[in-house]
Amino acid sequence: MPWVDRYRVFPRIVLILYILAVGLTLEWYIDFDIKYQSLCNAPTLEILLDRGVPIKDAERIACTVVSAVGRPNGYTALMSVLVGAGAGIFGFYVTSGVATRKEDK
């Protein structure tokens, strides 16, 4: 089966599977919900509502975002390792195949 070596079938399959794995994992990672925690100043909110300010505007003035609860560090590490493995996969792809000799040309 010299055509398998000539066309580098297995390294191409590995490269395609790697690209698919990165794409699906990245889509899953990006879709992870980020929740924002806010802290509202109750007296300020009460004064604004008493003066007839709409609730959305009063919340924008009296409340502040204190923290964001997002993707866990383990998920970020997983993405870093998966993307970093691309160097090894690409190196495997580049160095695979039968080495051509000058006499064969």
N, C-alpha and C positions, 0 to 999 in steps of 0.2 A: 504494500500500500504506500508507494512513494508519493502519491498525490496528497496523502494526509500530511506528510512532512513538507511538501512543496507549498501547499496552500495554508499551512499552519492552522488547521481546523481546530484543534483543541485549545491553543492559546486564544484564538478568536472567540470561541465559545466562553472561555473563562472571562475574557474582557467584556463581552456582552452581558454575562451574568453579573459581573461587578457593577457595570453601569446601571443595570436594572435594580440591583440591591441599593445602590446609593440613591437613585431616584425615588424609589418607594420609601426608603427610610427618611429621606429629606422631606418628602411630602408629609409623612406621619409626624416628623419633628416640628415642622412649621405649623401644622394644624393643632398643636397642643395649646390649650387655652391659657391665656395670661390674665390673671385676676388682679385688679388694683384695689388696694385697701386705702380708704380715705378717712380722714379725721375732720369732723365738723365742729366749729365753734358754736355751741348751742345759743349763748346770749346774742351773738351777732345774727344768727339765723332767725331767731325769734323777733328781733327788732326789724329785720328786713321783711319778714312775713307780715308783721303788724302794719308796716307802711304800705302794704299792697304790692310788693315786688313779686313777680311770678316765681314759683317754686324753683324752676330750672335756673333762673338768674340768681336767686338767693343761694342755691347750692354752689354755683360757680364762684360766688364771692366768699361764702363762709366756710367752704370745705376745701381741704388740700389733700392731695395724694401723698401718703406717707411711705408706702412700699408697694412693690409689685411682686406677686407670687407667680412665677413663670415656670419655665422648664427646669426640672431637677438637674443637678450637676451631673448625675450619672448619665442622663440622656445626652447632655452636651459632650461628655467624654466619649460616649458611644459614637457620636457623629465625628468627633475628632479622629478616633481610631479608624473608623471606616474610610474617611477621606484620606488619612495618612497611609492606609494600606494600598491606596491607588498607586503610589510610587513603586511598591513591590510588584503589583499586578502588571503595571506598564513595563517594568524592567523584565519581568518574565516574558511578556509578549515580544519585546524587542530582541531579547537574546535567544528566543526559541527558533526552531527550524534548523535545517541542514546548512552547515557552513559551505559556501561555494568556494571551489578552488579555481585558480587561474587556468588549469588544464581543462576544466569542464566547460569553459566559455567558448 
